[in-house]
């Protein structure tokens, strides 16, 4: 993950784009790119995998930039959130169901 973040940072530094990457702007960009990802599935399930991968990469790209801007480690925050989610959705209650944790 660190290698990916370094490549993204290098790419942005070479173009002097970091000046545009405030946490607010990055949050907006994540949402916009997630919308473009969703658009790949808008009318049916016949999606173009290459287009989906490109949009997914854009979402990841902005997420990594947000982590860098906030000075947090993506791996750490993902694992911390996963642990919290494990407690909300214990296997014995959540297995095979999509019910929200507060209704299990």
N, C-alpha and C positions, 0 to 999 in steps of 0.2 A: 504494500500500500504506500509506503514511503516513496518508493521509486515512481509510482504514478503521480503522487502529489508533486514531486520535484519536476517531473516532465510538464505538468500543467502549469506550475509556477514559472518555469523557464519559458514556455510558450507565451504566457502573458507578459512576462518581463520583456521579451524580445519585441513585443508589439506595444509596450507601454499601456497596457489595458488595466493594470491593477488599480489605477486611479478611478475606474468606474465600478469597482467591485466592493462596494460597501455591503455590510450584511443585509441591509434592506434591499438593495438591487439584486443581490444573489438570491435572496428568498423569492423575489418576484421572478427571477429567471428560472429557478427550480420549478415554480408553479407553471410558468409558461411552457417549459419543455415537457413537464408532466402532461399538460393538456395536449401537446403535440403527440406524445406517446399514446394517449388515449384516443386521439383522432385516428390512429392506425386501425382501431377496432370499432369505429363509429357505427357503421351500418351492418356489419356482419363479422363473422369470425374468419373470413378469408383475408388474412393479413400477409403483408410482404415482410418476411423475416429480416431482410437487410434493412428495410426502413425502420422496423421496430428496434433493431439493434442500434441503429444510428441515434434514434430518439432516446433510447435507454442510456446510451453513452453520454448524450448531452446532459441528462438528468444527473448521472454519476459525476460528470465533470463539474457541474455547478455545486453539487454536494461536497465534493472534495475541496473546492475553492472556499466554500463556507466554513468547513472545518479548519482550513488553514487560516482564514481570516479571524476565526474565533480562538485560534491556538488550542485546538482540541485534537486528540488522536482519534481518527475514525474507528479504528479497531476497538479501542477502549469504550467509546460511547455506544457502539453497536452491541458489544458484549454486555455492557451495563444495562442497556435497555432490554436486551434479551432476557437477562436475569429477572428484571422487574416483570416482564411479560410472562415468564414461567410461573411466577407466583400468582399472577392474575388468572392464569389459565392452567390449573393443575391437570395433568393427564387424565386422572380418573373422572374429571368433570367435563373436560373440553374435547376429548378424543372423538373425532368424527362429527362434531357439531360446530356450527358457525355462530352460536349464541354469544352475545357480548358478555364480558366477564361479570358485570354486575347483575346478570340475569341467569347465571349458571346455577 
